[in-house]
Amino acid sequence: YQNHKRNRLTDEVSSACLGLKCTKYQPSNEDLANEIHLYEGLDRSEFRNVLHGVFGMTDDLLMNRVFGAFDKDGDNRISAAEWVEGLSVFLRGSFEEKLKYCYQVYYVNGDGYISQDEMFDMLKNSLLKHPVEEDPVEGIKELVEITLKKMDYDNDGKLSFEDFEQAVKKDRLLLEVFGPCLPETEKCLEFETLAFKEINNEFSL
């Protein structure tokens, strides 16, 4: 039974790796399977623990949204294939891939837009971590208005992917405007050093 699960997992990872620009630094399928323990997939709690413990993420709201972005089939578990696909964006993703990923994290209601309510919730989540004397609700509303003025190119009161893409390409600091959903470069390097250690040693011989 364990061999069957291992073979199934290896097949999933193999399929996921196709087209993801695997390099010599990529661990073998079996090594990767052992490393991330995905025989049965990661549930939301386990996935959040990985995001926090490995990649240093701390924002509960955004970690839940990252889970949704990784969980392509919506079964509330992160399979090996989904993990590999998401991890490829974290570690080696192009600017375009990260742009699409961030937008996917930021909109969750399925209508294809980031609404003002969603902006408010995400900005509130970030702003309330840094208390100020002024009314935080009014401050957040002002931030939403400022964001719309800067990013809402078609002036419809919400952000489409086209709005987001145009704004971020003009100013890349806006990529994570609604909160950090990508790990810091240092954390990515630490993960690669740990996860790919044996592979790197092999190629250094």
C-alpha positions as CSV (number, residue, x, y, z in Angstrom):
1,Y,0.0,0.0,0.0
2,Q,2.8,2.4,0.9
3,N,4.6,1.6,-2.4
4,H,1.4,2.3,-4.3
5,K,1.0,5.7,-2.6
6,R,4.7,6.5,-3.3
7,N,4.3,5.6,-6.9
8,R,1.1,7.6,-7.2
9,L,2.8,10.6,-5.6
10,T,5.8,10.3,-7.8
11,D,3.5,10.2,-10.9
12,E,1.8,13.4,-9.6
13,V,5.1,15.2,-9.1
14,S,6.4,14.0,-12.5
15,S,3.3,15.5,-14.2
16,A,3.5,18.7,-12.3
17,C,7.2,19.1,-13.1
18,L,6.5,19.0,-16.9
19,G,6.9,22.5,-18.2
20,L,8.0,24.0,-14.9
21,K,11.7,24.5,-16.0
22,C,13.1,21.9,-13.7
23,T,16.9,22.4,-13.4
24,K,19.8,20.4,-12.0
25,Y,18.9,21.9,-8.6
26,Q,15.5,20.2,-8.6
27,P,15.4,17.2,-6.3
28,S,14.3,13.9,-7.7
29,N,10.6,13.0,-7.5
30,E,11.1,10.5,-4.7
31,D,13.4,12.9,-2.8
32,L,10.8,15.6,-3.1
33,A,8.0,13.3,-2.0
34,N,10.0,12.3,1.1
35,E,10.9,15.9,1.8
36,I,7.4,17.3,1.9
37,H,5.5,14.3,3.2
38,L,2.6,14.6,0.7
39,Y,1.4,11.0,0.6
40,E,-2.1,12.2,1.6
41,G,-1.7,15.9,0.9
42,L,-1.5,18.8,3.3
43,D,-4.6,20.1,5.0
44,R,-5.1,23.8,5.7
45,S,-3.5,23.7,9.2
46,E,-0.5,21.7,8.0
47,F,0.0,24.0,5.1
48,R,-0.2,27.1,7.3
49,N,2.5,25.6,9.6
50,V,4.8,25.2,6.6
51,L,4.2,28.7,5.4
52,H,4.9,30.0,8.9
53,G,7.7,27.7,9.9
54,V,9.6,27.5,6.6
55,F,8.8,30.7,4.8
56,G,8.2,33.0,7.8
57,M,4.6,34.1,6.9
58,T,2.5,35.3,9.8
59,D,-0.6,36.9,8.4
60,D,-3.5,34.5,9.1
61,L,-5.8,36.0,6.4
62,L,-3.2,35.9,3.7
63,M,-2.0,32.4,4.6
64,N,-5.6,31.2,4.1
65,R,-5.7,33.0,0.8
66,V,-2.3,31.5,-0.2
67,F,-3.8,28.1,0.6
68,G,-6.7,28.8,-1.8
69,A,-4.2,29.8,-4.5
70,F,-2.3,26.6,-4.1
71,D,-5.4,24.4,-3.9
72,K,-6.2,24.4,-7.6
73,D,-8.9,21.7,-7.4
74,G,-10.6,23.1,-4.4
75,D,-10.6,19.9,-2.3
76,N,-9.1,21.6,0.8
77,R,-5.9,19.7,0.5
78,I,-2.6,20.6,-1.1
79,S,-1.5,17.6,-3.2
80,A,2.1,16.9,-4.3
81,A,1.4,18.3,-7.7
82,E,-0.2,21.4,-6.3
83,W,2.7,21.9,-3.9
84,V,5.3,21.6,-6.7
85,E,3.4,24.0,-8.9
86,G,3.0,26.6,-6.2
87,L,6.6,26.1,-5.0
88,S,7.9,26.8,-8.5
89,V,6.3,30.2,-8.3
90,F,7.7,30.9,-4.8
91,L,11.3,29.8,-5.7
92,R,11.8,30.3,-9.4
93,G,8.7,32.1,-10.7
94,S,9.0,34.8,-13.3
95,F,7.6,38.3,-12.7
96,E,4.5,37.4,-14.8
97,E,3.9,34.2,-12.8
98,K,4.2,36.0,-9.5
99,L,2.0,38.8,-10.7
100,K,-0.8,36.3,-11.6
101,Y,-0.3,34.5,-8.3
102,C,-0.6,37.6,-6.2
103,Y,-3.7,38.7,-8.0
104,Q,-5.2,35.2,-7.4
105,V,-4.4,35.5,-3.7
106,Y,-6.0,38.9,-3.4
107,Y,-9.4,38.1,-5.0
108,V,-11.4,35.3,-3.6
109,N,-15.0,35.8,-4.4
110,G,-14.8,34.3,-7.9
111,D,-16.1,37.3,-9.9
112,G,-12.7,38.1,-11.4
113,Y,-12.3,41.4,-9.6
114,I,-10.8,42.7,-6.3
115,S,-13.7,44.6,-4.8
116,Q,-13.5,47.5,-2.4
117,D,-14.7,45.3,0.4
118,E,-11.8,42.9,-0.2
119,M,-9.4,45.7,-0.3
120,F,-10.8,47.0,2.9
121,D,-10.4,43.6,4.7
122,M,-6.9,43.1,3.5
123,L,-5.7,46.6,4.3
124,K,-7.5,46.5,7.6
125,N,-5.7,43.3,8.5
126,S,-2.3,45.0,7.8
127,L,-3.1,48.4,9.3
128,L,-4.5,47.1,12.6
129,K,-1.1,45.5,13.3
130,H,0.3,49.1,13.6
131,P,-2.2,50.9,15.9
132,V,-2.6,54.7,15.3
133,E,-4.4,57.3,17.3
134,E,-6.8,58.2,14.4
135,D,-9.9,56.3,13.6
136,P,-8.6,53.1,11.9
137,V,-11.7,52.6,9.8
138,E,-11.5,56.0,8.3
139,G,-7.8,55.5,7.7
140,I,-8.5,52.3,5.9
141,K,-11.2,53.8,3.7
142,E,-8.7,56.5,2.7
143,L,-6.2,53.9,1.8
144,V,-8.8,52.1,-0.4
145,E,-9.5,55.4,-2.2
146,I,-5.8,56.1,-2.7
147,T,-5.3,52.5,-4.0
148,L,-8.2,52.9,-6.5
149,K,-6.8,56.2,-7.7
150,K,-3.5,54.6,-8.4
151,M,-4.5,51.3,-9.8
152,D,-8.1,51.5,-11.1
153,Y,-7.3,52.5,-14.7
154,D,-10.9,52.0,-16.0
155,N,-12.5,53.8,-13.1
156,D,-15.1,51.2,-12.4
157,G,-14.5,51.1,-8.6
158,K,-12.8,47.7,-8.5
159,L,-9.6,46.1,-9.7
160,S,-9.5,43.7,-12.7
161,F,-6.4,41.7,-13.5
162,E,-5.7,44.2,-16.3
163,D,-5.8,47.1,-13.8
164,F,-3.5,45.2,-11.4
165,E,-1.1,44.2,-14.1
166,Q,-0.8,47.7,-15.6
167,A,-0.2,49.2,-12.2
168,V,2.3,46.7,-11.0
169,K,4.3,46.8,-14.3
170,K,4.4,50.6,-13.8
171,D,5.5,50.3,-10.1
172,R,6.7,46.9,-9.0
173,L,6.4,47.9,-5.4
174,L,2.6,47.4,-5.8
175,L,3.0,43.7,-6.4
176,E,2.1,42.9,-2.8
177,V,0.2,46.1,-2.1
178,F,-2.5,44.3,-0.1
179,G,-0.1,42.3,2.1
180,P,2.8,39.9,1.8
181,C,1.9,36.7,0.0
182,L,5.4,35.8,-1.3
183,P,8.2,34.6,0.9
184,E,11.3,36.8,1.3
185,T,14.3,36.0,-0.9
186,E,16.3,35.0,2.2
187,K,13.6,32.4,3.2
188,C,13.6,31.0,-0.3
189,L,17.4,30.6,-0.3
190,E,17.2,28.9,3.1
191,F,14.6,26.5,1.9
192,E,16.6,25.7,-1.3
193,T,19.8,25.2,0.8
194,L,18.0,22.7,3.0
195,A,15.8,20.9,0.5
196,F,18.4,20.7,-2.3
197,K,21.5,20.0,-0.2
198,E,22.0,16.4,-1.3
199,I,21.4,17.3,-5.0
200,N,23.9,20.1,-4.8
201,N,26.5,17.9,-3.2
202,E,26.0,15.3,-5.9
203,F,26.7,17.8,-8.7
204,S,29.7,19.2,-6.8
205,L,31.5,15.9,-6.9
